[in-house]
Amino acid sequence: MKRTTVNIFMAEGYCVKCKAKKEIADGVEETMKNGRKAIKGKCPTCGTVMFKILGKSSSTPTSAPAAPTAPAAPTTPPPQV
């Protein structure tokens, strides 16, 4: 029998319907298209879907900003004889 592990998180989020901060029930961590992690679950009171975006994951490499390059010196054509 094969077991699968489900990560359940108890994070606090804002319920738009209740207009209050509450703990997210049945929260599951997801990775969005842009690589950021988020927790998706339900409001324990009304059952509305709650979504909380977390910080960037440290496992994804970040590209360093490119160093500015100096413009090439203009070359003068050789003198015509």
Contacts in CASP RR format, 6 or more apart in sequence:
PFRMAT RR
TARGET T0000
AUTHOR 0000-0000-0000
METHOD contacts of the structure
MODEL  1
MKRTTVNIFMAEGYCVKCKAKKEIADGVEETMKNGRKAIKGKCPTCGTVM
FKILGKSSSTPTSAPAAPTAPAAPTTPPPQV
6 28 0 8 1.000
7 28 0 8 1.000
7 29 0 8 1.000
8 26 0 8 1.000
8 27 0 8 1.000
8 28 0 8 1.000
9 24 0 8 1.000
9 27 0 8 1.000
9 28 0 8 1.000
9 29 0 8 1.000
9 39 0 8 1.000
10 23 0 8 1.000
10 24 0 8 1.000
10 27 0 8 1.000
11 23 0 8 1.000
11 24 0 8 1.000
11 27 0 8 1.000
11 39 0 8 1.000
11 52 0 8 1.000
12 21 0 8 1.000
12 22 0 8 1.000
12 23 0 8 1.000
12 24 0 8 1.000
12 52 0 8 1.000
13 21 0 8 1.000
13 22 0 8 1.000
13 23 0 8 1.000
13 24 0 8 1.000
13 50 0 8 1.000
13 52 0 8 1.000
14 20 0 8 1.000
14 21 0 8 1.000
14 22 0 8 1.000
14 50 0 8 1.000
15 21 0 8 1.000
15 22 0 8 1.000
15 43 0 8 1.000
15 45 0 8 1.000
15 46 0 8 1.000
15 48 0 8 1.000
15 50 0 8 1.000
16 48 0 8 1.000
17 43 0 8 1.000
17 46 0 8 1.000
17 48 0 8 1.000
18 43 0 8 1.000
18 45 0 8 1.000
18 46 0 8 1.000
18 48 0 8 1.000
22 43 0 8 1.000
22 44 0 8 1.000
22 45 0 8 1.000
22 50 0 8 1.000
23 44 0 8 1.000
24 39 0 8 1.000
24 41 0 8 1.000
24 42 0 8 1.000
24 43 0 8 1.000
24 50 0 8 1.000
24 52 0 8 1.000
25 41 0 8 1.000
25 42 0 8 1.000
25 43 0 8 1.000
25 44 0 8 1.000
25 47 0 8 1.000
26 41 0 8 1.000
26 42 0 8 1.000
27 39 0 8 1.000
27 40 0 8 1.000
27 41 0 8 1.000
27 42 0 8 1.000
28 39 0 8 1.000
28 40 0 8 1.000
28 41 0 8 1.000
29 37 0 8 1.000
29 38 0 8 1.000
29 39 0 8 1.000
29 54 0 8 1.000
30 37 0 8 1.000
30 38 0 8 1.000
30 39 0 8 1.000
30 40 0 8 1.000
31 37 0 8 1.000
31 38 0 8 1.000
31 57 0 8 1.000
32 38 0 8 1.000
32 53 0 8 1.000
35 56 0 8 1.000
35 57 0 8 1.000
35 60 0 8 1.000
36 53 0 8 1.000
36 54 0 8 1.000
36 55 0 8 1.000
36 56 0 8 1.000
36 57 0 8 1.000
37 53 0 8 1.000
37 54 0 8 1.000
37 55 0 8 1.000
37 56 0 8 1.000
37 57 0 8 1.000
38 51 0 8 1.000
38 52 0 8 1.000
38 53 0 8 1.000
38 54 0 8 1.000
39 51 0 8 1.000
39 52 0 8 1.000
39 54 0 8 1.000
40 49 0 8 1.000
40 50 0 8 1.000
40 51 0 8 1.000
41 49 0 8 1.000
41 50 0 8 1.000
41 51 0 8 1.000
42 48 0 8 1.000
42 49 0 8 1.000
42 50 0 8 1.000
43 49 0 8 1.000
43 50 0 8 1.000
56 62 0 8 1.000
END
